């Protein structure tokens, strides 16, 4: 049995296949044979294209939710506590009384 290596398809190829699947002019099996891609993969690419189609017409503005001030202060506090703990722990390593 010949082992098939994993293929990486370009975004342009994925879009082309997904658009053909959306047109419904051919069955998934026919598209699979035509593009040499598994029918489940074609269905996934079609689903991704339909899910993200609204981003195409968004004028380049992405609506990413920024963390609020409370979340940022909490993260700063968490990182500060971790740094303090590690600096104390590392200081004890060089202590002659430290267990080895």
MODELLER restraints for C-alpha pairs under 7 A, 6 or more apart:
rsr = mdl.restraints
at = mdl.atoms
rsr.add(forms.Gaussian(group=physical.xy_distance, feature=features.Distance(at['CA:14:A'], at['CA:45:A']), mean=6.46, stdev=0.5))
rsr.add(forms.Gaussian(group=physical.xy_distance, feature=features.Distance(at['CA:17:A'], at['CA:42:A']), mean=6.82, stdev=0.5))
rsr.add(forms.Gaussian(group=physical.xy_distance, feature=features.Distance(at['CA:18:A'], at['CA:42:A']), mean=6.37, stdev=0.5))
rsr.add(forms.Gaussian(group=physical.xy_distance, feature=features.Distance(at['CA:18:A'], at['CA:45:A']), mean=5.55, stdev=0.5))
rsr.add(forms.Gaussian(group=physical.xy_distance, feature=features.Distance(at['CA:18:A'], at['CA:46:A']), mean=4.49, stdev=0.5))
rsr.add(forms.Gaussian(group=physical.xy_distance, feature=features.Distance(at['CA:18:A'], at['CA:49:A']), mean=6.84, stdev=0.5))
rsr.add(forms.Gaussian(group=physical.xy_distance, feature=features.Distance(at['CA:21:A'], at['CA:46:A']), mean=6.56, stdev=0.5))
rsr.add(forms.Gaussian(group=physical.xy_distance, feature=features.Distance(at['CA:22:A'], at['CA:46:A']), mean=6.76, stdev=0.5))
rsr.add(forms.Gaussian(group=physical.xy_distance, feature=features.Distance(at['CA:28:A'], at['CA:39:A']), mean=5.61, stdev=0.5))
rsr.add(forms.Gaussian(group=physical.xy_distance, feature=features.Distance(at['CA:29:A'], at['CA:39:A']), mean=6.23, stdev=0.5))
rsr.add(forms.Gaussian(group=physical.xy_distance, feature=features.Distance(at['CA:32:A'], at['CA:38:A']), mean=5.52, stdev=0.5))
rsr.add(forms.Gaussian(group=physical.xy_distance, feature=features.Distance(at['CA:32:A'], at['CA:39:A']), mean=5.34, stdev=0.5))
rsr.add(forms.Gaussian(group=physical.xy_distance, feature=features.Distance(at['CA:92:A'], at['CA:98:A']), mean=6.30, stdev=0.5))
